[in-house]
Amino acid sequence: MTKPVLQPGPDHPITVTPNPARIVVSRGGRVLADTRGALTLQEANYPPVQYVPRADADLSLLERTDHGTYCTYKGDASYFSIVAGDAPAENAVWTYEQPHDAVGEIREYLAFYPNQVEVSVEE
């Protein structure tokens, strides 16, 4: 069965813009990612999401899971659990490895659920 693909537009805008700030993502005192190359994805009226390049993340602190979701605007998302800190955070990180063309910039970037990590932003 073919999955529906929707295009961002006036009724559901999505923008992806470079974020020049330094973004540090940590959990339990361990730095998971430290970057000046984040992208900010703003989708409709949802809170903005920081996407971090995989190259700027410590992938040894993440473990791929079998969980997956589908967004009609962005595509198939794969998930990682965070294995740093006192207790693992299951499916706390997601990535679009083959996003739809409209948001192709986020390919191979990671996003973190803000209730599972600490995020500091240094302008």
PDB file as gemmi writes it, atoms N, CA and C in Angstrom:
CRYST1    1.000    1.000    1.000  90.00  90.00  90.00 P 1                      
ATOM      1  N   MET A   1       0.838  -1.168   0.000  1.00  0.00           N  
ATOM      2  CA  MET A   1       0.000   0.000   0.000  1.00  0.00           C  
ATOM      3  C   MET A   1       0.899   1.252   0.000  1.00  0.00           C  
ATOM      4  N   THR A   2       0.566   2.221  -0.820  1.00  0.00           N  
ATOM      5  CA  THR A   2       1.316   3.461  -0.915  1.00  0.00           C  
ATOM      6  C   THR A   2       0.948   4.395   0.228  1.00  0.00           C  
ATOM      7  N   LYS A   3       1.965   4.953   0.852  1.00  0.00           N  
ATOM      8  CA  LYS A   3       1.742   5.915   1.932  1.00  0.00           C  
ATOM      9  C   LYS A   3       1.447   7.281   1.330  1.00  0.00           C  
ATOM     10  N   PRO A   4       0.501   8.006   1.907  1.00  0.00           N  
ATOM     11  CA  PRO A   4       0.212   9.342   1.379  1.00  0.00           C  
ATOM     12  C   PRO A   4       1.371  10.296   1.634  1.00  0.00           C  
ATOM     13  N   VAL A   5       1.587  11.201   0.703  1.00  0.00           N  
ATOM     14  CA  VAL A   5       2.613  12.231   0.819  1.00  0.00           C  
ATOM     15  C   VAL A   5       1.922  13.572   0.653  1.00  0.00           C  
ATOM     16  N   LEU A   6       2.047  14.426   1.656  1.00  0.00           N  
ATOM     17  CA  LEU A   6       1.468  15.761   1.591  1.00  0.00           C  
ATOM     18  C   LEU A   6       2.574  16.795   1.492  1.00  0.00           C  
ATOM     19  N   GLN A   7       2.290  17.883   0.820  1.00  0.00           N  
ATOM     20  CA  GLN A   7       3.239  18.967   0.648  1.00  0.00           C  
ATOM     21  C   GLN A   7       2.940  20.088   1.640  1.00  0.00           C  
ATOM     22  N   PRO A   8       3.965  20.640   2.269  1.00  0.00           N  
ATOM     23  CA  PRO A   8       3.732  21.814   3.115  1.00  0.00           C  
ATOM     24  C   PRO A   8       3.136  22.935   2.276  1.00  0.00           C  
ATOM     25  N   GLY A   9       2.314  23.732   2.909  1.00  0.00           N  
ATOM     26  CA  GLY A   9       1.686  24.847   2.209  1.00  0.00           C  
ATOM     27  C   GLY A   9       1.077  25.795   3.218  1.00  0.00           C  
ATOM     28  N   PRO A  10       0.257  26.718   2.763  1.00  0.00           N  
ATOM     29  CA  PRO A  10      -0.322  27.719   3.665  1.00  0.00           C  
ATOM     30  C   PRO A  10      -1.124  27.118   4.825  1.00  0.00           C  
ATOM     31  N   ASP A  11      -1.759  25.975   4.587  1.00  0.00           N  
ATOM     32  CA  ASP A  11      -2.565  25.347   5.650  1.00  0.00           C  
ATOM     33  C   ASP A  11      -1.713  24.518   6.613  1.00  0.00           C  
ATOM     34  N   HIS A  12      -0.487  24.152   6.196  1.00  0.00           N  
ATOM     35  CA  HIS A  12       0.422  23.378   7.046  1.00  0.00           C  
ATOM     36  C   HIS A  12       1.853  23.734   6.641  1.00  0.00           C  
ATOM     37  N   PRO A  13       2.318  24.926   7.054  1.00  0.00           N  
ATOM     38  CA  PRO A  13       3.660  25.342   6.643  1.00  0.00           C  
ATOM     39  C   PRO A  13       4.750  24.593   7.399  1.00  0.00           C  
ATOM     40  N   ILE A  14       5.856  24.338   6.708  1.00  0.00           N  
ATOM     41  CA  ILE A  14       7.053  23.773   7.317  1.00  0.00           C  
ATOM     42  C   ILE A  14       8.244  24.544   6.769  1.00  0.00           C  
ATOM     43  N   THR A  15       9.075  25.047   7.684  1.00  0.00           N  
ATOM     44  CA  THR A  15      10.312  25.692   7.273  1.00  0.00           C  
ATOM     45  C   THR A  15      11.474  25.001   7.972  1.00  0.00           C  
ATOM     46  N   VAL A  16      12.602  24.940   7.279  1.00  0.00           N  
ATOM     47  CA  VAL A  16      13.839  24.395   7.832  1.00  0.00           C  
ATOM     48  C   VAL A  16      14.904  25.469   7.625  1.00  0.00           C  
ATOM     49  N   THR A  17      15.465  25.961   8.743  1.00  0.00           N  
ATOM     50  CA  THR A  17      16.453  27.033   8.649  1.00  0.00           C  
ATOM     51  C   THR A  17      17.677  26.697   9.487  1.00  0.00           C  
ATOM     52  N   PRO A  18      18.856  27.092   9.019  1.00  0.00           N  
ATOM     53  CA  PRO A  18      20.069  26.883   9.822  1.00  0.00           C  
ATOM     54  C   PRO A  18      19.970  27.660  11.136  1.00  0.00           C  
ATOM     55  N   ASN A  19      20.460  27.053  12.202  1.00  0.00           N  
ATOM     56  CA  ASN A  19      20.504  27.703  13.504  1.00  0.00           C  
ATOM     57  C   ASN A  19      21.975  27.964  13.828  1.00  0.00           C  
ATOM     58  N   PRO A  20      22.397  29.244  13.863  1.00  0.00           N  
ATOM     59  CA  PRO A  20      23.812  29.545  14.099  1.00  0.00           C  
ATOM     60  C   PRO A  20      24.245  29.378  15.560  1.00  0.00           C  
ATOM     61  N   ALA A  21      23.299  29.179  16.455  1.00  0.00           N  
ATOM     62  CA  ALA A  21      23.633  29.042  17.880  1.00  0.00           C  
ATOM     63  C   ALA A  21      24.328  27.707  18.141  1.00  0.00           C  
ATOM     64  N   ARG A  22      25.053  27.658  19.250  1.00  0.00           N  
ATOM     65  CA  ARG A  22      25.629  26.386  19.699  1.00  0.00           C  
ATOM     66  C   ARG A  22      24.544  25.658  20.480  1.00  0.00           C  
ATOM     67  N   ILE A  23      24.246  24.427  20.074  1.00  0.00           N  
ATOM     68  CA  ILE A  23      23.240  23.589  20.720  1.00  0.00           C  
ATOM     69  C   ILE A  23      23.971  22.429  21.388  1.00  0.00           C  
ATOM     70  N   VAL A  24      23.750  22.255  22.690  1.00  0.00           N  
ATOM     71  CA  VAL A  24      24.332  21.126  23.419  1.00  0.00           C  
ATOM     72  C   VAL A  24      23.171  20.320  23.999  1.00  0.00           C  
ATOM     73  N   VAL A  25      23.135  19.032  23.655  1.00  0.00           N  
ATOM     74  CA  VAL A  25      22.096  18.126  24.135  1.00  0.00           C  
ATOM     75  C   VAL A  25      22.754  17.139  25.091  1.00  0.00           C  
ATOM     76  N   SER A  26      22.183  17.002  26.292  1.00  0.00           N  
ATOM     77  CA  SER A  26      22.764  16.075  27.271  1.00  0.00           C  
ATOM     78  C   SER A  26      21.668  15.337  28.022  1.00  0.00           C  
ATOM     79  N   ARG A  27      22.093  14.281  28.687  1.00  0.00           N  
ATOM     80  CA  ARG A  27      21.195  13.495  29.542  1.00  0.00           C  
ATOM     81  C   ARG A  27      22.050  12.903  30.654  1.00  0.00           C  
ATOM     82  N   GLY A  28      21.614  13.106  31.868  1.00  0.00           N  
ATOM     83  CA  GLY A  28      22.334  12.543  33.004  1.00  0.00           C  
ATOM     84  C   GLY A  28      23.774  12.998  33.076  1.00  0.00           C  
ATOM     85  N   GLY A  29      24.043  14.230  32.657  1.00  0.00           N  
ATOM     86  CA  GLY A  29      25.398  14.745  32.704  1.00  0.00           C  
ATOM     87  C   GLY A  29      26.285  14.340  31.538  1.00  0.00           C  
ATOM     88  N   ARG A  30      25.800  13.529  30.625  1.00  0.00           N  
ATOM     89  CA  ARG A  30      26.575  13.097  29.458  1.00  0.00           C  
ATOM     90  C   ARG A  30      26.145  13.905  28.240  1.00  0.00           C  
ATOM     91  N   VAL A  31      27.096  14.440  27.517  1.00  0.00           N  
ATOM     92  CA  VAL A  31      26.799  15.203  26.307  1.00  0.00           C  
ATOM     93  C   VAL A  31      26.510  14.224  25.176  1.00  0.00           C  
ATOM     94  N   LEU A  32      25.312  14.349  24.608  1.00  0.00           N  
ATOM     95  CA  LEU A  32      24.901  13.508  23.487  1.00  0.00           C  
ATOM     96  C   LEU A  32      25.241  14.156  22.147  1.00  0.00           C  
ATOM     97  N   ALA A  33      25.162  15.480  22.116  1.00  0.00           N  
ATOM     98  CA  ALA A  33      25.445  16.210  20.880  1.00  0.00           C  
ATOM     99  C   ALA A  33      25.891  17.619  21.230  1.00  0.00           C  
ATOM    100  N   ASP A  34      26.800  18.144  20.424  1.00  0.00           N  
ATOM    101  CA  ASP A  34      27.306  19.499  20.592  1.00  0.00           C  
ATOM    102  C   ASP A  34      27.550  20.025  19.186  1.00  0.00           C  
ATOM    103  N   THR A  35      26.791  21.056  18.779  1.00  0.00           N  
ATOM    104  CA  THR A  35      26.862  21.489  17.386  1.00  0.00           C  
ATOM    105  C   THR A  35      26.618  22.979  17.222  1.00  0.00           C  
ATOM    106  N   ARG A  36      27.150  23.500  16.155  1.00  0.00           N  
ATOM    107  CA  ARG A  36      26.796  24.823  15.642  1.00  0.00           C  
ATOM    108  C   ARG A  36      26.169  24.644  14.262  1.00  0.00           C  
ATOM    109  N   GLY A  37      25.798  23.418  13.940  1.00  0.00           N  
ATOM    110  CA  GLY A  37      25.237  23.110  12.623  1.00  0.00           C  
ATOM    111  C   GLY A  37      23.803  22.626  12.673  1.00  0.00           C  
ATOM    112  N   ALA A  38      23.084  22.980  13.719  1.00  0.00           N  
ATOM    113  CA  ALA A  38      21.694  22.516  13.853  1.00  0.00           C  
ATOM    114  C   ALA A  38      20.790  23.189  12.816  1.00  0.00           C  
ATOM    115  N   LEU A  39      19.714  22.512  12.527  1.00  0.00           N  
ATOM    116  CA  LEU A  39      18.644  23.062  11.707  1.00  0.00           C  
ATOM    117  C   LEU A  39      17.402  23.179  12.582  1.00  0.00           C  
ATOM    118  N   THR A  40      16.684  24.282  12.455  1.00  0.00           N  
ATOM    119  CA  THR A  40      15.427  24.458  13.178  1.00  0.00           C  
ATOM    120  C   THR A  40      14.283  24.164  12.221  1.00  0.00           C  
ATOM    121  N   LEU A  41      13.481  23.159  12.555  1.00  0.00           N  
ATOM    122  CA  LEU A  41      12.307  22.830  11.761  1.00  0.00           C  
ATOM    123  C   LEU A  41      11.086  23.384  12.483  1.00  0.00           C  
ATOM    124  N   GLN A  42      10.370  24.263  11.809  1.00  0.00           N  
ATOM    125  CA  GLN A  42       9.132  24.830  12.343  1.00  0.00           C  
ATOM    126  C   GLN A  42       7.989  24.282  11.500  1.00  0.00           C  
ATOM    127  N   GLU A  43       7.124  23.513  12.133  1.00  0.00           N  
ATOM    128  CA  GLU A  43       6.012  22.884  11.432  1.00  0.00           C  
ATOM    129  C   GLU A  43       4.696  23.390  11.999  1.00  0.00           C  
ATOM    130  N   ALA A  44       3.922  24.022  11.134  1.00  0.00           N  
ATOM    131  CA  ALA A  44       2.601  24.559  11.507  1.00  0.00           C  
ATOM    132  C   ALA A  44       2.714  25.301  12.841  1.00  0.00           C  
ATOM    133  N   ASN A  45       1.844  24.976  13.793  1.00  0.00           N  
ATOM    134  CA  ASN A  45       1.885  25.669  15.089  1.00  0.00           C  
ATOM    135  C   ASN A  45       2.524  24.813  16.182  1.00  0.00           C  
ATOM    136  N   TYR A  46       3.286  23.791  15.797  1.00  0.00           N  
ATOM    137  CA  TYR A  46       4.011  22.972  16.771  1.00  0.00           C  
ATOM    138  C   TYR A  46       5.245  23.739  17.258  1.00  0.00           C  
ATOM    139  N   PRO A  47       5.765  23.371  18.433  1.00  0.00           N  
ATOM    140  CA  PRO A  47       7.016  24.006  18.881  1.00  0.00           C  
ATOM    141  C   PRO A  47       8.150  23.689  17.897  1.00  0.00           C  
ATOM    142  N   PRO A  48       9.081  24.613  17.704  1.00  0.00           N  
ATOM    143  CA  PRO A  48      10.209  24.341  16.809  1.00  0.00           C  
ATOM    144  C   PRO A  48      11.052  23.179  17.328  1.00  0.00           C  
ATOM    145  N   VAL A  49      11.640  22.435  16.409  1.00  0.00           N  
ATOM    146  CA  VAL A  49      12.471  21.280  16.744  1.00  0.00           C  
ATOM    147  C   VAL A  49      13.868  21.512  16.189  1.00  0.00           C  
ATOM    148  N   GLN A  50      14.873  21.275  17.038  1.00  0.00           N  
ATOM    149  CA  GLN A  50      16.270  21.372  16.612  1.00  0.00           C  
ATOM    150  C   GLN A  50      16.714  20.009  16.077  1.00  0.00           C  
ATOM    151  N   TYR A  51      17.217  19.992  14.859  1.00  0.00           N  
ATOM    152  CA  TYR A  51      17.776  18.786  14.253  1.00  0.00           C  
ATOM    153  C   TYR A  51      19.295  18.940  14.238  1.00  0.00           C  
ATOM    154  N   VAL A  52      19.990  17.954  14.785  1.00  0.00           N  
ATOM    155  CA  VAL A  52      21.436  17.986  14.979  1.00  0.00           C  
ATOM    156  C   VAL A  52      22.098  17.037  13.981  1.00  0.00           C  
ATOM    157  N   PRO A  53      23.170  17.481  13.314  1.00  0.00           N  
ATOM    158  CA  PRO A  53      23.876  16.569  12.404  1.00  0.00           C  
ATOM    159  C   PRO A  53      24.398  15.345  13.156  1.00  0.00           C  
ATOM    160  N   ARG A  54      24.265  14.186  12.551  1.00  0.00           N  
ATOM    161  CA  ARG A  54      24.786  12.962  13.186  1.00  0.00           C  
ATOM    162  C   ARG A  54      26.277  13.076  13.489  1.00  0.00           C  
ATOM    163  N   ALA A  55      26.996  13.782  12.645  1.00  0.00           N  
ATOM    164  CA  ALA A  55      28.444  13.921  12.842  1.00  0.00           C  
ATOM    165  C   ALA A  55      28.766  14.644  14.146  1.00  0.00           C  
ATOM    166  N   ASP A  56      27.825  15.407  14.680  1.00  0.00           N  
ATOM    167  CA  ASP A  56      28.048  16.159  15.914  1.00  0.00           C  
ATOM    168  C   ASP A  56      27.413  15.485  17.129  1.00  0.00           C  
ATOM    169  N   ALA A  57      27.006  14.244  16.977  1.00  0.00           N  
ATOM    170  CA  ALA A  57      26.404  13.489  18.080  1.00  0.00           C  
ATOM    171  C   ALA A  57      27.312  12.318  18.448  1.00  0.00           C  
ATOM    172  N   ASP A  58      27.263  11.925  19.711  1.00  0.00           N  
ATOM    173  CA  ASP A  58      28.006  10.752  20.184  1.00  0.00           C  
ATOM    174  C   ASP A  58      27.097   9.537  19.994  1.00  0.00           C  
ATOM    175  N   LEU A  59      27.228   8.901  18.858  1.00  0.00           N  
ATOM    176  CA  LEU A  59      26.344   7.780  18.513  1.00  0.00           C  
ATOM    177  C   LEU A  59      26.560   6.572  19.414  1.00  0.00           C  
ATOM    178  N   SER A  60      27.676   6.531  20.149  1.00  0.00           N  
ATOM    179  CA  SER A  60      27.896   5.414  21.075  1.00  0.00           C  
ATOM    180  C   SER A  60      26.931   5.466  22.253  1.00  0.00           C  
ATOM    181  N   LEU A  61      26.277   6.604  22.455  1.00  0.00           N  
ATOM    182  CA  LEU A  61      25.310   6.753  23.549  1.00  0.00           C  
ATOM    183  C   LEU A  61      23.877   6.508  23.089  1.00  0.00           C  
ATOM    184  N   LEU A  62      23.723   6.124  21.814  1.00  0.00           N  
ATOM    185  CA  LEU A  62      22.404   5.864  21.233  1.00  0.00           C  
ATOM    186  C   LEU A  62      22.347   4.427  20.739  1.00  0.00           C  
ATOM    187  N   GLU A  63      21.170   3.856  20.832  1.00  0.00           N  
ATOM    188  CA  GLU A  63      20.960   2.484  20.358  1.00  0.00           C  
ATOM    189  C   GLU A  63      19.720   2.454  19.489  1.00  0.00           C  
ATOM    190  N   ARG A  64      19.884   2.020  18.238  1.00  0.00           N  
ATOM    191  CA  ARG A  64      18.753   1.968  17.306  1.00  0.00           C  
ATOM    192  C   ARG A  64      17.690   1.004  17.830  1.00  0.00           C  
ATOM    193  N   THR A  65      16.429   1.370  17.633  1.00  0.00           N  
ATOM    194  CA  THR A  65      15.325   0.496  18.021  1.00  0.00           C  
ATOM    195  C   THR A  65      14.553   0.075  16.768  1.00  0.00           C  
ATOM    196  N   ASP A  66      13.591  -0.796  16.957  1.00  0.00           N  
ATOM    197  CA  ASP A  66      12.737  -1.232  15.847  1.00  0.00           C  
ATOM    198  C   ASP A  66      11.548  -0.309  15.646  1.00  0.00           C  
ATOM    199  N   HIS A  67      11.387   0.683  16.529  1.00  0.00           N  
ATOM    200  CA  HIS A  67      10.236   1.582  16.458  1.00  0.00           C  
ATOM    201  C   HIS A  67      10.322   2.459  15.217  1.00  0.00           C  
ATOM    202  N   GLY A  68       9.195   2.748  14.628  1.00  0.00           N  
ATOM    203  CA  GLY A  68       9.137   3.639  13.482  1.00  0.00           C  
ATOM    204  C   GLY A  68       7.784   4.310  13.412  1.00  0.00           C  
ATOM    205  N   THR A  69       7.759   5.493  12.835  1.00  0.00           N  
ATOM    206  CA  THR A  69       6.504   6.204  12.607  1.00  0.00           C  
ATOM    207  C   THR A  69       6.544   6.787  11.202  1.00  0.00           C  
ATOM    208  N   TYR A  70       5.394   7.277  10.765  1.00  0.00           N  
ATOM    209  CA  TYR A  70       5.305   7.887   9.444  1.00  0.00           C  
ATOM    210  C   TYR A  70       4.601   9.226   9.551  1.00  0.00           C  
ATOM    211  N   CYS A  71       5.202  10.237   8.962  1.00  0.00           N  
ATOM    212  CA  CYS A  71       4.600  11.567   8.870  1.00  0.00           C  
ATOM    213  C   CYS A  71       4.324  11.833   7.395  1.00  0.00           C  
ATOM    214  N   THR A  72       3.101  12.208   7.082  1.00  0.00           N  
ATOM    215  CA  THR A  72       2.742  12.440   5.681  1.00  0.00           C  
ATOM    216  C   THR A  72       3.538  13.595   5.067  1.00  0.00           C  
ATOM    217  N   TYR A  73       4.051  14.508   5.903  1.00  0.00           N  
ATOM    218  CA  TYR A  73       4.825  15.644   5.409  1.00  0.00           C  
ATOM    219  C   TYR A  73       6.323  15.387   5.359  1.00  0.00           C  
ATOM    220  N   LYS A  74       6.825  14.513   6.250  1.00  0.00           N  
ATOM    221  CA  LYS A  74       8.271  14.321   6.347  1.00  0.00           C  
ATOM    222  C   LYS A  74       8.738  12.930   5.929  1.00  0.00           C  
ATOM    223  N   GLY A  75       7.925  11.902   6.111  1.00  0.00           N  
ATOM    224  CA  GLY A  75       8.310  10.558   5.706  1.00  0.00           C  
ATOM    225  C   GLY A  75       8.437   9.602   6.875  1.00  0.00           C  
ATOM    226  N   ASP A  76       9.205   8.531   6.665  1.00  0.00           N  
ATOM    227  CA  ASP A  76       9.403   7.500   7.687  1.00  0.00           C  
ATOM    228  C   ASP A  76      10.470   7.934   8.677  1.00  0.00           C  
ATOM    229  N   ALA A  77      10.149   7.849   9.968  1.00  0.00           N  
ATOM    230  CA  ALA A  77      11.106   8.173  11.023  1.00  0.00           C  
ATOM    231  C   ALA A  77      11.586   6.884  11.674  1.00  0.00           C  
ATOM    232  N   SER A  78      12.886   6.830  11.927  1.00  0.00           N  
ATOM    233  CA  SER A  78      13.500   5.751  12.689  1.00  0.00           C  
ATOM    234  C   SER A  78      13.875   6.305  14.050  1.00  0.00           C  
ATOM    235  N   TYR A  79      14.031   5.414  15.030  1.00  0.00           N  
ATOM    236  CA  TYR A  79      14.242   5.865  16.404  1.00  0.00           C  
ATOM    237  C   TYR A  79      15.464   5.232  17.047  1.00  0.00           C  
ATOM    238  N   PHE A  80      15.981   5.956  18.041  1.00  0.00           N  
ATOM    239  CA  PHE A  80      17.074   5.493  18.884  1.00  0.00           C  
ATOM    240  C   PHE A  80      16.665   5.681  20.334  1.00  0.00           C  
ATOM    241  N   SER A  81      17.165   4.804  21.184  1.00  0.00           N  
ATOM    242  CA  SER A  81      17.070   5.010  22.624  1.00  0.00           C  
ATOM    243  C   SER A  81      18.382   5.608  23.096  1.00  0.00           C  
ATOM    244  N   ILE A  82      18.309   6.399  24.157  1.00  0.00           N  
ATOM    245  CA  ILE A  82      19.506   6.974  24.761  1.00  0.00           C  
ATOM    246  C   ILE A  82      19.952   6.035  25.874  1.00  0.00           C  
ATOM    247  N   VAL A  83      21.204   5.608  25.827  1.00  0.00           N  
ATOM    248  CA  VAL A  83      21.710   4.684  26.836  1.00  0.00           C  
ATOM    249  C   VAL A  83      22.598   5.392  27.850  1.00  0.00           C  
ATOM    250  N   ALA A  84      22.644   6.732  27.820  1.00  0.00           N  
ATOM    251  CA  ALA A  84      23.409   7.519  28.796  1.00  0.00           C  
ATOM    252  C   ALA A  84      22.489   7.931  29.931  1.00  0.00           C  
ATOM    253  N   GLY A  85      23.049   8.088  31.112  1.00  0.00           N  
ATOM    254  CA  GLY A  85      22.259   8.542  32.247  1.00  0.00           C  
ATOM    255  C   GLY A  85      21.850   7.389  33.136  1.00  0.00           C  
ATOM    256  N   ASP A  86      21.033   7.693  34.128  1.00  0.00           N  
ATOM    257  CA  ASP A  86      20.630   6.693  35.113  1.00  0.00           C  
ATOM    258  C   ASP A  86      19.777   5.574  34.533  1.00  0.00           C  
ATOM    259  N   ALA A  87      18.899   5.927  33.606  1.00  0.00           N  
ATOM    260  CA  ALA A  87      18.011   4.929  33.007  1.00  0.00           C  
ATOM    261  C   ALA A  87      17.907   5.214  31.517  1.00  0.00           C  
ATOM    262  N   PRO A  88      17.808   4.185  30.700  1.00  0.00           N  
ATOM    263  CA  PRO A  88      17.659   4.421  29.262  1.00  0.00           C  
ATOM    264  C   PRO A  88      16.383   5.211  28.971  1.00  0.00           C  
ATOM    265  N   ALA A  89      16.430   5.979  27.915  1.00  0.00           N  
ATOM    266  CA  ALA A  89      15.257   6.716  27.432  1.00  0.00           C  
ATOM    267  C   ALA A  89      14.872   6.092  26.102  1.00  0.00           C  
ATOM    268  N   GLU A  90      13.838   5.270  26.133  1.00  0.00           N  
ATOM    269  CA  GLU A  90      13.431   4.537  24.936  1.00  0.00           C  
ATOM    270  C   GLU A  90      12.844   5.445  23.877  1.00  0.00           C  
ATOM    271  N   ASN A  91      13.279   5.240  22.648  1.00  0.00           N  
ATOM    272  CA  ASN A  91      12.738   5.956  21.493  1.00  0.00           C  
ATOM    273  C   ASN A  91      12.720   7.463  21.712  1.00  0.00           C  
ATOM    274  N   ALA A  92      13.775   7.988  22.318  1.00  0.00           N  
ATOM    275  CA  ALA A  92      13.844   9.409  22.662  1.00  0.00           C  
ATOM    276  C   ALA A  92      14.470  10.265  21.560  1.00  0.00           C  
ATOM    277  N   VAL A  93      14.963   9.612  20.511  1.00  0.00           N  
ATOM    278  CA  VAL A  93      15.640  10.312  19.420  1.00  0.00           C  
ATOM    279  C   VAL A  93      15.054   9.788  18.107  1.00  0.00           C  
ATOM    280  N   TRP A  94      14.785  10.695  17.194  1.00  0.00           N  
ATOM    281  CA  TRP A  94      14.280  10.237  15.900  1.00  0.00           C  
ATOM    282  C   TRP A  94      15.089  10.855  14.777  1.00  0.00           C  
ATOM    283  N   THR A  95      14.995  10.216  13.620  1.00  0.00           N  
ATOM    284  CA  THR A  95      15.724  10.667  12.441  1.00  0.00           C  
ATOM    285  C   THR A  95      14.934  10.293  11.196  1.00  0.00           C  
ATOM    286  N   TYR A  96      15.061  11.123  10.184  1.00  0.00           N  
ATOM    287  CA  TYR A  96      14.479  10.833   8.873  1.00  0.00           C  
ATOM    288  C   TYR A  96      15.642  10.536   7.938  1.00  0.00           C  
ATOM    289  N   GLU A  97      15.848   9.267   7.644  1.00  0.00           N  
ATOM    290  CA  GLU A  97      16.975   8.880   6.809  1.00  0.00           C  
ATOM    291  C   GLU A  97      16.698   9.093   5.328  1.00  0.00           C  
ATOM    292  N   GLN A  98      15.443   9.065   4.945  1.00  0.00           N  
ATOM    293  CA  GLN A  98      15.027   9.329   3.566  1.00  0.00           C  
ATOM    294  C   GLN A  98      13.784  10.223   3.611  1.00  0.00           C  
ATOM    295  N   PRO A  99      13.925  11.477   4.057  1.00  0.00           N  
ATOM    296  CA  PRO A  99      12.749  12.338   4.181  1.00  0.00           C  
ATOM    297  C   PRO A  99      12.174  12.702   2.813  1.00  0.00           C  
ATOM    298  N   HIS A 100      10.932  13.156   2.832  1.00  0.00           N  
ATOM    299  CA  HIS A 100      10.331  13.664   1.599  1.00  0.00           C  
ATOM    300  C   HIS A 100      11.140  14.873   1.117  1.00  0.00           C  
ATOM    301  N   ASP A 101      11.090  15.120  -0.173  1.00  0.00           N  
ATOM    302  CA  ASP A 101      11.894  16.184  -0.783  1.00  0.00           C  
ATOM    303  C   ASP A 101      11.667  17.549  -0.134  1.00  0.00           C  
ATOM    304  N   ALA A 102      10.450  17.827   0.302  1.00  0.00           N  
ATOM    305  CA  ALA A 102      10.129  19.144   0.861  1.00  0.00           C  
ATOM    306  C   ALA A 102      10.947  19.468   2.107  1.00  0.00           C  
ATOM    307  N   VAL A 103      11.445  18.442   2.800  1.00  0.00           N  
ATOM    308  CA  VAL A 103      12.252  18.642   4.014  1.00  0.00           C  
ATOM    309  C   VAL A 103      13.559  17.858   3.912  1.00  0.00           C  
ATOM    310  N   GLY A 104      14.057  17.734   2.711  1.00  0.00           N  
ATOM    311  CA  GLY A 104      15.258  16.938   2.464  1.00  0.00           C  
ATOM    312  C   GLY A 104      16.474  17.362   3.267  1.00  0.00           C  
ATOM    313  N   GLU A 105      16.490  18.616   3.732  1.00  0.00           N  
ATOM    314  CA  GLU A 105      17.639  19.107   4.507  1.00  0.00           C  
ATOM    315  C   GLU A 105      17.863  18.323   5.796  1.00  0.00           C  
ATOM    316  N   ILE A 106      16.799  17.705   6.360  1.00  0.00           N  
ATOM    317  CA  ILE A 106      16.942  17.016   7.651  1.00  0.00           C  
ATOM    318  C   ILE A 106      17.438  15.575   7.509  1.00  0.00           C  
ATOM    319  N   ARG A 107      17.723  15.157   6.301  1.00  0.00           N  
ATOM    320  CA  ARG A 107      18.248  13.796   6.080  1.00  0.00           C  
ATOM    321  C   ARG A 107      19.488  13.578   6.945  1.00  0.00           C  
ATOM    322  N   GLU A 108      19.483  12.473   7.685  1.00  0.00           N  
ATOM    323  CA  GLU A 108      20.629  12.085   8.510  1.00  0.00           C  
ATOM    324  C   GLU A 108      20.884  13.022   9.695  1.00  0.00           C  
ATOM    325  N   TYR A 109      19.909  13.831  10.054  1.00  0.00           N  
ATOM    326  CA  TYR A 109      19.986  14.634  11.270  1.00  0.00           C  
ATOM    327  C   TYR A 109      19.202  13.927  12.366  1.00  0.00           C  
ATOM    328  N   LEU A 110      19.465  14.276  13.612  1.00  0.00           N  
ATOM    329  CA  LEU A 110      18.800  13.684  14.765  1.00  0.00           C  
ATOM    330  C   LEU A 110      17.993  14.741  15.500  1.00  0.00           C  
ATOM    331  N   ALA A 111      16.840  14.349  16.013  1.00  0.00           N  
ATOM    332  CA  ALA A 111      16.030  15.217  16.865  1.00  0.00           C  
ATOM    333  C   ALA A 111      15.763  14.471  18.168  1.00  0.00           C  
ATOM    334  N   PHE A 112      15.677  15.231  19.258  1.00  0.00           N  
ATOM    335  CA  PHE A 112      15.557  14.662  20.599  1.00  0.00           C  
ATOM    336  C   PHE A 112      14.258  15.137  21.253  1.00  0.00           C  
ATOM    337  N   TYR A 113      13.545  14.216  21.911  1.00  0.00           N  
ATOM    338  CA  TYR A 113      12.366  14.626  22.666  1.00  0.00           C  
ATOM    339  C   TYR A 113      12.823  15.481  23.841  1.00  0.00           C  
ATOM    340  N   PRO A 114      12.325  16.717  23.941  1.00  0.00           N  
ATOM    341  CA  PRO A 114      12.823  17.641  24.969  1.00  0.00           C  
ATOM    342  C   PRO A 114      12.535  17.196  26.404  1.00  0.00           C  
ATOM    343  N   ASN A 115      11.568  16.327  26.603  1.00  0.00           N  
ATOM    344  CA  ASN A 115      11.299  15.835  27.966  1.00  0.00           C  
ATOM    345  C   ASN A 115      12.250  14.710  28.377  1.00  0.00           C  
ATOM    346  N   GLN A 116      13.150  14.302  27.473  1.00  0.00           N  
ATOM    347  CA  GLN A 116      14.097  13.223  27.757  1.00  0.00           C  
ATOM    348  C   GLN A 116      15.544  13.709  27.855  1.00  0.00           C  
ATOM    349  N   VAL A 117      15.779  14.959  27.491  1.00  0.00           N  
ATOM    350  CA  VAL A 117      17.143  15.494  27.472  1.00  0.00           C  
ATOM    351  C   VAL A 117      17.142  16.928  27.995  1.00  0.00           C  
ATOM    352  N   GLU A 118      18.344  17.418  28.249  1.00  0.00           N  
ATOM    353  CA  GLU A 118      18.537  18.826  28.551  1.00  0.00           C  
ATOM    354  C   GLU A 118      19.151  19.454  27.297  1.00  0.00           C  
ATOM    355  N   VAL A 119      18.605  20.580  26.889  1.00  0.00           N  
ATOM    356  CA  VAL A 119      19.115  21.275  25.706  1.00  0.00           C  
ATOM    357  C   VAL A 119      19.529  22.673  26.123  1.00  0.00           C  
ATOM    358  N   SER A 120      20.792  23.002  25.861  1.00  0.00           N  
ATOM    359  CA  SER A 120      21.232  24.376  26.105  1.00  0.00           C  
ATOM    360  C   SER A 120      21.534  25.037  24.780  1.00  0.00           C  
ATOM    361  N   VAL A 121      21.174  26.302  24.705  1.00  0.00           N  
ATOM    362  CA  VAL A 121      21.369  27.088  23.487  1.00  0.00           C  
ATOM    363  C   VAL A 121      22.246  28.272  23.853  1.00  0.00           C  
ATOM    364  N   GLU A 122      23.391  28.384  23.182  1.00  0.00           N  
ATOM    365  CA  GLU A 122      24.309  29.497  23.389  1.00  0.00           C  
ATOM    366  C   GLU A 122      24.321  30.335  22.124  1.00  0.00           C  
ATOM    367  N   GLU A 123      23.821  31.545  22.225  1.00  0.00           N  
ATOM    368  CA  GLU A 123      23.747  32.427  21.054  1.00  0.00           C  
ATOM    369  C   GLU A 123      25.122  32.886  20.615  1.00  0.00           C  
TER     370      GLU A 123                                                      
END                                                                             
